[in-house]
Amino acid sequence: MKYTTLLFDADNTILDFDKSEEYALGRAFRDMGLVFSQQTLAVYRKKNIEQWRLFELGKQTKAEVLVNRFVQTFKLLQLPLDLANRTGELYESYLMQGFYTVPHAKEVLTKLQKHCRLYLVSNGVLAIQNSRMKGSGMDKFFLARFVSEEVGFPKPQKQYFDYCFEHIGNVDRSQTLIVGDSLTSDIQGGVNAQIDTCWYNPDHVANDSSLVPTYEIDDLRQILNIVAD
């Protein structure tokens, strides 16, 4: 096997975060008596991504991300700011029930588990990730989960991966591959950790960065050939 240790991102790599997000946000808004639309979703997603980018850069805490993404969304949509925090709390509670997975995740992990050590690497909220991994049945495939909330550093920082490798033990970085959908978190993280990278890009998003993944795939099943090559 070319790769014996695989690090998988969670959201939109194993778990279908987009679907879970839309469900949770829509339900939270309706519970608060607020109108929910595709515009609402688009504005929130933009602000959410911006806030997580700041977290990845170490410029904001995770607690600040969870608050600021809703405050900024409510400001842009001209919604009552006194409802922002409660809406965010409801959103997180419903997101814990987002057990959707991406196509072929179970099939691919079942096959990989027979030959490789699998680990989850995530910047998500610990309680939410634990709930979604367990509820989806994806938790059984991974030997350990490394969530930045516990690690103390965000992906893609080198310290995050140093922590992961220290706890995994006996890691040959030349036989280690990270798989994820985020260029700034997963691919940059792999570069910082000096391991090969696989960008999962099912929507064929243009790569406008200077990052060059070792591999790019649009179907998780393609990993099987990469690993066995």
C-alpha positions in Angstrom: 0.0 0.0 0.0 1.3 3.4 -0.9 -0.4 5.0 2.1 -0.9 3.3 5.4 -2.1 6.2 7.5 -5.0 8.3 6.3 -6.3 11.5 7.9 -9.9 12.4 6.9 -11.6 15.7 7.4 -15.2 15.4 8.6 -17.4 18.1 7.1 -18.1 17.8 3.4 -15.6 15.0 3.2 -17.2 12.2 5.3 -20.3 14.0 6.6 -22.6 16.0 4.3 -22.3 19.3 6.2 -24.1 21.5 3.6 -27.2 19.4 3.9 -27.0 19.3 7.7 -26.4 23.1 7.8 -29.4 24.0 5.7 -31.7 21.8 7.8 -30.4 23.2 11.1 -30.4 26.8 10.0 -33.9 26.6 8.5 -35.3 25.0 11.6 -33.7 27.5 13.9 -34.9 30.5 12.0 -38.5 29.1 11.8 -38.4 28.4 15.5 -37.5 32.0 16.2 -40.3 33.2 13.9 -37.9 34.4 11.3 -38.2 34.0 7.6 -35.7 31.6 6.1 -34.8 31.6 2.4 -31.9 30.7 0.1 -30.7 34.3 0.5 -30.6 33.8 4.3 -28.6 30.6 3.8 -26.1 32.3 1.3 -25.5 35.2 3.7 -24.9 32.9 6.6 -22.6 30.6 4.7 -20.5 33.5 3.6 -20.1 34.9 7.1 -19.6 31.4 8.6 -16.7 30.7 6.2 -15.1 34.1 6.9 -15.2 33.5 10.6 -13.7 30.0 10.4 -10.9 31.4 8.2 -10.0 33.7 11.0 -10.0 30.8 13.4 -7.7 28.8 11.1 -5.3 31.7 11.1 -5.3 31.9 14.9 -7.0 35.3 14.9 -10.2 34.3 16.6 -11.3 31.7 19.1 -13.9 29.1 18.3 -16.3 30.7 20.8 -16.0 34.0 19.0 -16.7 32.2 15.7 -19.9 30.7 17.0 -21.2 34.1 18.1 -19.9 36.4 15.4 -21.1 34.4 12.5 -24.7 35.0 13.6 -24.3 38.5 14.8 -22.8 39.5 11.4 -25.5 37.5 9.5 -28.3 39.3 11.4 -26.7 42.7 10.8 -26.5 42.1 7.0 -30.1 40.8 6.9 -31.3 43.6 9.2 -32.7 41.2 11.7 -33.1 41.9 15.5 -29.7 41.5 17.0 -31.1 40.4 20.3 -32.3 37.2 18.6 -28.9 36.3 17.1 -27.4 34.3 20.1 -30.6 32.2 20.7 -30.8 31.4 17.0 -27.2 30.3 17.1 -27.9 28.0 20.0 -30.8 26.5 18.3 -28.8 26.0 15.2 -26.1 24.1 17.0 -28.6 21.9 18.7 -30.2 20.9 15.4 -26.9 20.5 13.7 -26.1 17.8 16.2 -28.9 15.8 14.4 -27.3 16.2 11.0 -26.3 12.6 10.3 -26.1 12.9 6.5 -23.0 11.5 4.8 -21.4 12.2 1.4 -21.8 9.7 -1.4 -19.9 6.4 -1.0 -18.4 7.3 2.4 -19.4 4.1 4.1 -18.3 2.0 1.1 -14.9 3.6 0.9 -14.1 3.6 4.6 -15.2 0.0 4.9 -12.6 -1.0 2.3 -9.8 1.3 3.6 -10.2 0.2 7.1 -8.9 -3.3 6.2 -5.6 -2.0 5.0 -5.0 1.5 6.6 -5.1 3.3 9.9 -7.9 5.9 9.7 -8.1 9.1 11.8 -10.5 12.0 11.8 -9.1 15.5 11.8 -11.6 18.3 12.3 -12.0 22.0 13.3 -15.6 21.5 14.1 -17.3 21.9 17.5 -16.4 18.8 19.6 -19.9 17.9 20.9 -21.5 18.4 17.5 -18.9 16.4 15.7 -19.1 13.5 18.2 -22.9 13.5 17.9 -22.9 13.5 14.1 -20.1 10.9 13.8 -22.0 8.5 16.1 -25.4 9.2 14.7 -24.2 8.6 11.1 -22.3 5.4 12.1 -19.1 6.8 10.7 -17.3 6.8 14.1 -16.6 3.1 14.0 -14.2 3.5 11.1 -11.7 5.7 12.9 -9.1 4.8 15.5 -9.1 8.3 16.9 -10.6 11.7 16.3 -8.6 14.9 16.6 -10.8 17.9 17.0 -9.1 21.2 17.4 -11.1 22.1 20.5 -9.3 19.3 22.3 -6.0 19.6 20.5 -5.5 23.3 21.4 -4.5 24.4 17.9 -6.6 24.8 14.7 -6.0 22.9 11.5 -3.9 23.9 9.4 -1.4 24.9 12.0 1.7 22.7 12.3 1.2 22.3 16.0 -2.2 20.7 15.3 -0.6 18.0 13.3 2.4 17.6 15.6 -0.2 16.8 18.3 -2.0 14.3 16.1 1.2 12.4 15.1 2.5 12.4 18.7 -0.8 10.6 19.8 -1.0 8.3 16.8 2.6 7.2 17.2 4.9 5.4 14.7 3.9 7.6 11.8 5.8 7.4 8.5 4.9 10.8 6.9 5.9 9.5 3.5 3.0 7.0 3.8 0.5 9.4 5.3 -2.2 11.2 3.3 -4.7 13.8 4.4 -8.1 13.9 2.6 -10.3 16.9 2.8 -12.5 19.5 1.0 -10.8 22.6 2.2 -7.7 24.1 0.6 -7.0 26.5 3.5 -7.5 23.9 6.2 -6.8 20.4 4.9 -4.5 21.0 2.0 -2.6 23.8 3.7 -2.5 21.6 6.8 -1.0 18.8 4.8 1.7 21.1 3.4 2.5 22.4 6.9 2.7 18.8 8.2 4.9 17.7 5.3 2.5 14.9 4.1 0.7 14.3 0.8 -2.6 15.8 0.2 -5.9 14.9 -1.5 -8.4 17.6 -2.3 -12.0 16.2 -2.4 -13.7 18.6 -4.8 -16.9 17.1 -6.1 -18.3 20.5 -7.2 -15.2 21.2 -9.3 -14.5 24.5 -7.5 -11.7 26.5 -9.1 -8.5 26.5 -7.2 -7.5 30.2 -7.1 -4.8 29.7 -4.5 -1.1 28.9 -4.8 -1.7 25.5 -3.2 -1.2 22.4 -5.4 -2.7 19.3 -3.9 -0.9 16.0 -4.5 -4.2 14.6 -5.8 -7.6 16.1 -6.7 -10.7 13.9 -6.7 -14.4 14.4 -7.3 -15.5 10.9 -6.0 -14.4 9.3 -2.8 -14.0 6.0 -4.5 -11.0 7.4 -6.3 -9.1 7.2 -3.1 -9.0 3.4 -3.3 -6.8 3.5 -6.3 -4.6 6.3 -4.9 -3.9 4.4 -1.7 -3.2 1.1 -3.4 -1.1 2.5 -6.2 
